[in-house]
Amino acid sequence: MCLSIPVKVISVDGEYAEVDFQGVKKSVGITFVKDVRVGDYLLVHSGFAIEKIGEEEALETLRLWEEIESAGNIG
Amino acid sequence: MQEILDKFRRPELGKQVLAELIPKLNQAADKFGRKLSFMEVCGTHTVSISHTGIRDLLSNYVNLKSGPGCPVCVTDHSDIDAMLELARQEKVTLTTFGDMVRVPGKGGSLAEQKAEGADIRIVYSTLDAVQIAEDNPGRDVVFLGIGFETTTPTVAAALQVAEKKRVDNFYLYSVHKVVPPAMHVLLSDPDVKIDGFILPGHVSVVLGRKAWDFVAEDYNCPAAVVGFEAVDILLGINDLADQVLNGQAKVSNMYSRAVKEEGNPAARQMVDRYFTPGDAAWRGIGIVPGSGMFIRDEFRRFRAEEKYPVAVSDSQPPRGCACGEVLKGKIWPQQCPLFGATCTPVSPVGPCMVSSEGACSAYYRYHRE
């Protein structure tokens, strides 16, 4: 099951972090992700974070299409 | 950040991508004299592609086929029967992810056994199963380890907790598998005619984009690592269409916000500590070399099958069940003679209909006329 969900980090305590998924708070293991900070977005699967979600990369993926969209609006 | 992530669900953006994509798919169809076929190999993709409506929306332009991506569905029936037998052991508390519970096997499903009094508990995380073992020292708590590269690290991390806390009554029955060896089998099968692969986003978070280069390099097949939102899926299909039209074969990373080139080495190292690869049987495919993950000898004390040797000798797949053909994308679910007739979500015959990520279950929900 690839069913991982993106969650926001509220607090960090050693190998665990308290995270918020749209209002629901849960504790997840962060042993697989380096340097977790409050405010980070993590991808969580079966009680463990498997990666940090990259804001830069997300913006990059969207950038090309948003350029096309705004070009369309001008033209 | 949430606003950024929400953009991957925006219908306007989706329509924009579609407007570019559909002409390309038509162009490719004209060029090759047939519709292209792309295959995903991830149960969550099977469901997302159906649930977002993309499969139906594009059905006139491209075949979006489902491959062996559902870990419950590819579990061999002899393993299913062994798990059912474990549940019958007096001292065993069986813990499992939810989608295993209704899979039919010899003597009935886990759900049926639970109704008859067997101690079977559904958990969200393997850590919960370790906790149950700690809280119930008089029981032997067996966890059913099912899942691909995304899940196995979390199970390994739970084994580490059990090891550190000396939880002596926790056991694992591992049918964990890895996807790349199955891809080799699909790509080598002349009957599996696929023009491009939609690669599993979260398996790739662990493995890395680079791990899939063999798809393009060894088999000259286009591939893209794809996420799970509607826009992610459309961007992935768009990239594959571009590759086909340009006569290219490479492995694009269309899910860069989560998938790194090298993946997550810490997750892989945790798996390597406790597991070693070996040959494993996949339903419908047969033995796939090096595709199964087994507990290392050093940690054999966790092996449920050594504590309870329950191998079932007369295990039979259900009669008439065509899950094997469905899993390789050779037939659509609707082409299985049992689909929607004797095999339905309420009374499933095979695992493809039971599992929430099974192709038949998804197609029953979203693609029945």
Interface residues (C-beta under 8 A of the other chain):
Chain A: M1 C2 L3 S4 P6 K8 G29 T31 F32 V33 K34 Y41 L43 H45 S46 G47 F48 I50 E51 I53 G54 E55 E57 A58 L59 E60 T61 L62 W65 I68 E69
Chain B: M1 Q2 I4 L5 K7 F8 E12 L13 Q16 V17 C42 G43 T44 H45 P71 F97 D99 Y124 S125 T126 L127 D128 G147 F148 T150 T151 P153 T154 V155 A157 P200 G201 H202 V203 V205 V206 F228 L235 M254 S256 R257 A258 V259 K260 N264 A266 A267 M270 E357
